[in-house]
Amino acid sequence: MIVYTLGTIFFPFDRAINWLQVLLEQEIIVEQVLLQHGATSATRLSHPLLTSVTSLSRDEMRAAVKQASLVISHAGQGSTRMLAEMGASFVLLPRLRRYGEHVDDHQLLFARTVEKFGIKHCTELERLIDYVKQPPSFFQGELLQAPLLVEHLIARYKILELQK
């Protein structure tokens, strides 16, 4: 099973839904998919391999991740930390400001930051197709601890603001 989670923020993540539709229609994904779509409309998606839910409890999400061969997730810090702690095989899809998916590009900055720990991310469908065909290894390692992560991101944002 593949878990495809978009989080629960109120911004739509239509790009991720479009990509899932392509992955299913072109039979790039050939196993069951659990889609947690949050506020993003998934009504146009209909496929025998797809189960779609608005949200999952923390326990339900953890149970699904344990069963998953791959997790495709928005690049939220909480989700990423959970996936890393669980040792999941996962790929991050950062929400991007230019598509109205978030207020800024902090998810992309975060994804680039955790890339040095071996966590994969993509902003293009072609790269996601590669990861579905050959999923990343199950994560083994440790991310920045919460206070260090916050400090790192604050420093990173300050640098970016100064560069504008």
HELIX and SHEET records of a PDB file:
HELIX    1   1 ASP A   14  GLU A   25  1                                  12    
HELIX    2   2 ARG A   58  GLN A   67  1                                  10    
HELIX    3   3 GLN A   77  MET A   86  1                                  10    
HELIX    4   4 ARG A   97  TYR A   99  5                                   3    
HELIX    5   5 HIS A  106  VAL A  114  1                                   9    
HELIX    6   6 GLU A  115  PHE A  117  5                                   3    
HELIX    7   7 LEU A  125  LYS A  133  1                                   9    
HELIX    8   8 ALA A  146  GLN A  163  1                                  18    
SHEET    1   A 6 LEU A  50  VAL A  53  0                                        
SHEET    2   A 6 VAL A  33  GLN A  36  1                                        
SHEET    3   A 6 ILE A   2  THR A   5  1                                        
SHEET    4   A 6 LEU A  70  HIS A  74  1                                        
SHEET    5   A 6 PHE A  90  LEU A  93  1                                        
SHEET    6   A 6 LYS A 120  HIS A 121  1                                        
END                                                                             
